[in-house]
């Protein structure tokens, strides 16, 4: 099975006043959040030794693998390598897997060659990305380090714009069959032009929701969505949290991050929110799916956004939640315009009335 591997080694600055035991404690405080970060992005832990860890992602999860490293809090002290290849899997779990194979050695060698704060890529994975990764050229040989070809990732511009996929037909959209997913999630460290595009997409994704008024959302939520600024959403999240509804507050905090152009962290939070939604509460699952759909649309992943919107619609119907059903329909109406499909947009808008 072909997987994308990320091997990261923690290399803090040498401090003679800090003992190895203290370093172990520092790493212990970092490794669990890193592990949870990988899981939230769809990865699994496949190796852990000393001050290093290896996680893998599905073959279509290249952007999640990049996002895992670029936004990681200890990134300046991590030396990392990314490659891909076939793994032998002896235990396949959703969070942890036992594997063997040459890619493990390649990823470790790339990380050993890297300096702290660098992410090195195998030439093969750069070729397979077909120009979607921002790079800074091939790394020269370094004394005492593995002699392996490596290309340095441009951490300031790790993802390049790609040609937009062809829109699906009205029939495809209305029958809920998504086309191939080719768009990518931007990092929250994306260049300013991409941040502007994220904010524009967020305004587009929430336009219909903000106009829905109390028929779909409570008035204070509709008002915050109409304003679509981070400050209003954060203030509302604080109020909601004081009223002992932490899940709703978490979603609003994530929405505030979307309004601020930080889609990477928002996606992680909203995925966790959806995973933690009560299984016996269809309305809560509807709201979590719809919030994730908005985040995916903001990140430039319209097909995945459509799937989450449709999942939210199904959960709303399961729970006979008419407000949730209208909200999802309004979102899908707005999203259909991304595909330049006015017929589908009008049909969804009719359902959202």
C-alpha positions in Angstrom: 0.0 0.0 0.0 1.4 3.4 -1.1 1.6 5.9 1.8 3.1 9.3 2.4 5.6 9.2 5.3 6.7 12.1 7.5 9.6 11.6 9.8 10.3 14.4 12.3 13.3 14.7 14.7 13.3 17.2 17.5 16.7 19.0 17.7 16.7 21.7 20.3 19.6 24.1 20.8 22.3 22.7 23.0 22.1 24.0 26.5 24.7 22.7 29.0 22.4 23.7 31.9 19.6 21.4 30.7 19.9 17.7 31.5 18.8 14.9 29.2 16.0 14.1 31.7 14.7 17.7 31.3 14.9 17.3 27.5 12.9 14.1 27.7 10.2 16.0 29.7 10.1 18.8 27.1 9.7 16.3 24.3 7.1 14.4 26.2 5.1 17.7 26.4 5.4 18.1 22.6 4.8 14.7 21.3 1.2 14.1 22.3 0.0 17.4 20.7 1.9 16.4 17.6 0.3 13.0 17.6 -3.1 14.5 18.0 -2.4 16.9 15.2 -1.5 14.1 12.9 -4.6 12.2 13.8 -6.8 15.3 13.2 -5.3 15.6 9.7 -5.9 11.9 8.8 -2.5 10.5 9.7 -1.3 7.6 11.9 1.7 7.0 14.1 3.9 4.4 12.6 7.2 5.0 14.5 8.4 6.6 17.7 12.0 6.5 19.0 13.9 8.9 21.2 13.1 12.5 20.2 11.6 11.5 16.8 8.3 10.2 15.4 7.1 8.9 12.0 3.5 9.4 10.8 1.9 8.3 7.6 -0.9 9.6 5.5 -3.0 8.3 2.6 -1.7 8.7 -0.9 -4.1 11.6 -1.5 -3.1 13.3 1.8 0.0 15.1 0.6 -1.3 18.5 1.6 -2.3 17.3 5.0 1.2 15.9 5.5 2.6 19.3 4.6 0.2 21.1 6.8 1.1 18.8 9.7 4.7 20.1 9.6 4.4 23.7 8.4 1.9 24.8 11.2 3.4 22.7 14.0 4.3 24.8 17.1 7.7 23.2 17.5 8.5 23.5 13.7 11.6 25.7 14.2 13.2 22.8 16.2 12.0 20.0 14.0 14.2 18.5 11.2 11.8 16.6 8.9 11.7 14.4 5.8 8.8 13.5 3.5 8.7 10.6 1.0 6.3 8.1 -0.3 6.3 4.4 -1.1 4.9 0.9 -0.4 4.7 -0.2 3.2 4.1 -3.7 4.6 1.4 -3.3 7.2 1.2 -5.8 10.0 -1.3 -4.0 12.1 -3.6 -1.4 10.6 -5.3 0.8 13.1 -7.0 4.2 12.7 -4.5 6.0 14.9 -1.5 3.6 15.1 -0.1 1.1 12.6 2.9 -1.4 12.6 4.7 -1.2 9.3 8.0 -2.1 7.6 9.5 -1.0 4.3 12.2 1.0 2.6 10.3 4.3 2.8 10.8 4.3 6.5 14.5 4.4 6.0 14.3 7.1 3.3 12.1 9.4 5.5 14.5 8.9 8.4 17.6 9.7 6.2 15.9 12.8 4.9 15.2 14.0 8.4 18.8 13.2 9.5 20.1 15.3 6.5 17.8 18.2 7.4 18.7 21.0 9.7 16.3 22.2 12.4 13.5 24.1 10.8 13.9 22.4 7.4 11.6 20.0 5.6 13.3 17.9 3.0 11.4 16.1 0.2 12.4 13.0 -1.8 12.7 13.9 -5.5 10.2 11.2 -6.3 7.4 12.9 -4.2 8.2 16.3 -5.8 7.8 14.7 -9.2 4.5 13.0 -8.2 3.2 16.4 -6.9 3.3 17.7 -10.5 4.4 21.2 -9.6 2.0 21.6 -6.7 4.7 22.0 -4.1 6.8 25.1 -3.5 10.5 24.1 -3.3 13.9 25.9 -2.9 16.1 23.5 -5.0 18.2 20.4 -4.3 20.2 20.2 -1.1 24.0 19.9 -1.4 25.9 17.2 0.4 26.5 17.8 4.1 29.5 16.4 5.9 28.6 13.6 8.3 25.1 13.4 7.0 23.4 10.7 4.8 24.3 11.0 1.1 20.8 11.1 -0.3 19.1 13.3 -2.9 16.7 15.8 -1.3 14.8 18.9 -2.2 14.0 21.6 0.3 10.4 22.6 0.8 9.7 26.3 0.7 8.1 26.8 4.1 6.8 30.3 3.3 5.1 29.1 0.1 4.7 25.3 0.5 1.7 25.0 -1.8 1.2 26.4 -5.3 -2.0 27.3 -7.0 -3.2 24.5 -9.3 -5.6 24.6 -12.2 -9.2 24.4 -10.9 -11.0 21.2 -11.7 -13.8 21.1 -14.2 -17.2 21.7 -12.6 -19.5 18.7 -12.3 -22.8 18.7 -14.2 -26.1 19.7 -12.6 -27.1 16.0 -12.7 -23.9 15.0 -10.9 -24.4 17.7 -8.3 -28.0 17.0 -7.6 -27.4 13.2 -7.5 -24.7 13.9 -4.9 -21.9 12.3 -6.8 -18.6 14.2 -6.4 -16.0 14.4 -9.1 -12.3 13.8 -8.5 -10.9 16.0 -5.7 -8.1 18.1 -6.9 -8.1 21.3 -4.9 -5.9 21.7 -1.9 -6.0 23.1 1.6 -3.8 26.1 2.2 -1.5 26.4 5.1 -2.2 29.1 7.7 1.3 30.3 6.8 0.3 30.8 3.2 1.3 34.0 1.4 -0.9 37.1 1.8 -2.6 36.6 -1.6 -3.8 33.2 -0.5 -5.0 34.5 2.8 -7.1 37.1 0.9 -8.6 34.3 -1.3 -9.4 32.3 1.9 -11.3 35.3 3.4 -13.1 35.8 0.1 -14.1 32.1 0.0 -15.3 32.3 3.6 -17.5 35.3 2.8 -18.9 33.4 -0.2 -19.5 30.2 1.8 -21.3 32.0 4.6 -23.3 34.5 2.5 -26.4 32.4 2.3 -26.1 31.3 5.9 -25.9 34.8 7.2 -28.9 35.9 5.3 -31.0 33.0 6.6 -32.0 34.9 9.7 -33.9 33.2 12.6 -35.6 30.8 10.2 -32.3 28.8 10.2 -30.1 30.2 13.0 -30.6 32.1 16.2 -30.4 35.9 15.4 -27.1 36.4 17.2 -25.5 33.7 15.0 -27.0 35.1 11.8 -25.8 38.6 12.8 -22.2 37.3 13.3 -22.2 35.4 10.1 -23.5 38.5 8.2 -20.7 40.6 9.6 -18.2 37.8 8.9 -15.4 39.2 10.9 -13.2 37.4 13.4 -13.9 39.7 16.3 -17.7 39.2 16.2 -17.4 35.5 16.0 -14.9 35.3 18.8 -17.1 37.5 21.0 -20.1 35.2 20.3 -18.0 32.1 21.0 -17.1 33.6 24.4 -20.7 34.2 25.2 -21.7 30.7 24.1 -18.9 29.1 26.2 -20.2 31.0 29.3 -23.6 29.4 28.7 -22.0 25.9 29.0 -22.1 24.9 25.3 -18.4 24.3 24.6 -19.0 22.4 21.3 -20.8 25.3 19.8 -18.1 27.7 21.1 -15.4 25.5 19.6 -17.1 25.7 16.2 -17.5 29.5 16.4 -13.8 29.9 17.4 -12.9 27.9 14.3 -15.2 30.1 12.2 -13.3 33.1 13.6 -10.1 31.6 12.4 -11.6 31.1 9.0 -12.6 34.8 8.9 -9.0 35.6 9.7 -7.6 33.5 6.9 -6.3 30.6 9.1 -8.0 27.6 7.5 -5.4 25.0 8.5 -6.1 25.2 12.2 -9.8 25.7 11.7 -10.0 22.5 9.7 -8.3 20.5 12.4 -10.6 21.9 15.1 -13.7 21.3 13.1 -12.7 17.7 12.2 -12.3 17.0 15.9 -15.6 18.7 16.6 -17.3 16.4 14.1 -15.6 13.3 15.5 -16.7 14.2 19.0 -20.4 15.1 18.1 -22.8 12.8 20.0 -23.8 9.8 17.9 -27.3 9.9 19.3 -27.8 13.6 18.5 -28.4 14.0 14.7 -28.8 17.8 15.0 -25.4 18.1 16.7 -23.9 16.0 13.9 -25.6 18.2 11.3 -24.1 21.4 12.8 -20.6 19.8 13.0 -20.8 18.6 9.4 -22.0 22.0 8.1 -19.3 23.9 10.0 -16.7 21.5 8.5 -18.2 22.0 5.1 -17.8 25.8 5.4 -14.2 25.3 6.4 -13.5 23.1 3.4 -15.1 25.5 1.0 -13.0 28.3 2.5 -9.9 26.1 2.0 -10.6 25.7 -1.6 -11.9 22.1 -1.4 -15.4 22.4 -2.9 -16.0 18.7 -3.6 -15.2 17.7 0.0 -17.3 20.6 1.2 -20.2 19.3 -0.9 -19.9 15.9 0.7 -19.9 17.3 4.2 -22.8 19.6 3.4 -24.7 16.6 2.1 -23.8 14.6 5.2 -25.1 17.5 7.3 -28.4 17.4 5.3 -28.8 13.7 5.9 -28.2 14.1 9.6 -30.8 16.9 9.7 -33.4 14.8 8.0 -32.5 11.9 10.3 -33.3 14.1 13.3 -36.2 15.9 11.6 -34.3 19.2 12.1 -35.9 21.6 9.7 -33.7 24.5 10.5 -30.6 22.3 10.0 -32.0 21.0 6.7 -32.6 24.6 5.4 -29.1 25.7 6.5 -27.5 22.8 4.6 -29.6 23.5 1.6 -28.7 27.2 1.6 -25.0 26.3 1.9 -25.2 23.8 -1.0 -27.0 26.4 -3.1 -24.1 28.9 -2.6 -21.5 26.1 -3.1 -23.1 25.2 -6.5 -22.2 28.6 -7.8 -18.5 27.6 -7.3 -19.2 24.9 -10.0 -21.0 27.6 -12.1 -24.2 25.5 -11.9 -27.1 27.9 -11.6 -29.7 25.1 -12.0 -28.4 23.2 -9.0 -28.0 26.4 -7.0 -31.7 27.3 -7.7 -32.8 23.8 -6.7 -31.0 23.9 -3.4 -32.2 27.4 -2.7 -35.8 26.2 -3.2 -35.2 23.5 -0.6 -33.7 26.1 1.8 -36.7 28.4 1.8 
